[in-house]
Each structure stands twice: as C-alpha cells, then as structure tokens.
Amino acid sequence: PAFLSGPPFGLAAPHWRPLFAFGEGSIDSWGMSSELDDRVSEETGDPLVDRVETALRLAREAGVILMGFYESDVGVVEAKGEVDFVTRADRESEAHLVGELRRLFPDDRILAEEAGGSFGDEGWAWLLDPLDGTTNFVHRLPIFGVSVGIVKDGRPVGGVVEMPALRETYVGYRGGGAYLGGRRILVSETKELSSAILATGFPYNRRAIADRLLERVRRSMMEGHGVRRIGAAVVDLCWLAAGRFDGFYEEGLNPWDTCAGVVIAEEAGAVVSDYVGGAFNLRSGDLVASNGLIHEELLSRVVVDSSGRHPHASGPSREGE
C-alpha cells in the first residue's frame, strides 16, 4: 500500500535524502513491497488511515530535520535538569510536526514534549516526541527517534517511529499490524525468562532512586539471559516489536514516550501492562512490555520485589532522553 511504501533500507545514500527529492507526495514512489492488506490501503475516508499516512510523512520529514543537526551541529540550547537536555533539533522537529498537524487537523488535540498541550478521553489527539534519545543524539550515538502517536478517545490507536540514523521506520495501527520498512514484524518466541534479552531505562531522577533501579537491573541479570539499556523508550518498544528484545520495563514515562511504541508493540503481538500487571494507561508512567510468553515471569521475578508487592508507585517523571 502507498502509505507503507518507502525506500529499501541499506542503500548507499541515507533513506531520508530522497524524501524531498521526490516530493512529499511521492513516498510511495520508492516502491518497497509491503504485506499490509491491500483492502486497508484502498479505503478512502478512513480517519485513522488518513492520520497514519500523515504521521508517516511528518515523522520522515522530522527525521530529515534531526539529521541536518546530527551531521553538523547538534545545537544544545539549554539544560532542563542535571541530565536532561533540549536542543535546537528538538525544537525545530517539534515545530514542524505541530505546525503541520494544526494545519491539517485543526480540531485534533496535540500534546508535545516541549510545547506541552493535552489530550482527553474524547476525540482525536496527537502525542509527539520530536527527539526521543536526546542524550544519545547530543553524544552522537545513532540510537534516537521521532515518535508520532495517535490517540482516539483516550486510547492509543496508531503510531509511527522514525529512526533516521539507523534508517528504520516503524508503523502500527489498531487492527492493521506492525511494520518495519513496510514489512510485517512480530515479537519473539522466547518462552523462558532465563533465555530472554531484557531492556530497561532510567528516569531523570535516577540519582535519587538509584538503589531501587539497580536492584531491578540486578534481578534482570540474575533471572534473564542479558539486559540492555538503550536510552530511548521508543526504540526499546520498537525493538521489542521486531523481536530483538523479549521484554522491556521502565518507570516514570510520559505519554509521548509510549503512545506510538505501545501501538506498534501490541500490533506485533506484545503484551503491555503497568508494573502490577494491570492494563497500561498512558498517564500511569510505569510500563512493562514483553512478547507475552515471559510476561508473568518478568513481572514476578524482575519488576516486583520478593514479597510480591509493587515496589514503586510513580507518576510520569521521565521527559524523554
């Protein structure tokens, strides 16, 4: 289908460069094959599909903006905390996303990491992280992404994550599946926690709660096969969806950190919950995701302490690394 077509990844030239060469309306001219049901792409007037198409275009354009800074000057403009930065790249990426969405969908709500905003339990909304993995970006580590999440009546229903330095584009929407570069992806089939690769992240107040965080890391090391800390929640969730990770947990996340990635992961077959196994809520802040086969073990042996109690109750505090 047109909106999931894109350049074959691994070309000599980075995939973001042809975007403007072909023109913004010709994303499908790259001709990448896709396994998405043609029936979906041929529908007209579907408000979710329309928004996913827009999210894909805008995420790719925002990726071009980020790479312009990444390849020259990352442009740190201010420190928001001891270990929290915001760059010109964040601001320009977000300004482009917000400006276009206000023009194209003036009645939709927008919640963006830097500009703020809100979303409610009724109607359409966009949850935007213009640069998740800012610390990686500032240090020129290529693990970062643009996250464009779509919410309907308070529920995540669609998402696009663009990782321009890695040349990876993830798309997912309710009932339509999850895709990497236009090809369907599914979670891993790892059945036991002892064989699982786990991922985690740390909130910006990590120095104050280091003991609690490191205790979970210790349990991850003891109970799982390995543990990774990538530094960008959207990447963690997408790599879980692609089967690269078997489980992921992090506390203190914000709605823009999780919206797009949760849809992509769930459409790939993931189970997503809060820290006590309840239904995940965008406003809850604490997230556990897995391939489903190890979810109960991950909750009981890594996330929850030996007494079976939830060791932490937090609201969102992580503003996106």
Buried (B, 14 or more C-beta within 10 A) or exposed (E): BEBBBBBEBEEEEBBBEBBEEEEEEEBBEBEBEBEBEEEBBEEEEBEBBBBBBBBBBBBBBBBBBBBBBBEEEBBBEEEEEEBBBBBBBBBBBBBBBBEBBEEEBEEBBBBBBBBEBEBEEEEBBBBBBBBBBBBBBBEEBBBBBBBBBBBBEBEBBBBBBBBBBEBBBBBBBBEBBBBBBBEBBBBBEBEEBEEBBBBBBBBBBBEEBEEEBEEBBEBBEEBBBEBBEBBBBBBBBBBBBBBBBBBBBBBBBBBBBBBBBBBBBBBBBBBBBBBBBEEBBBEBBBBBBBBBBBBEBBBBBBBBBEEEEBBBEBEBBBBBB
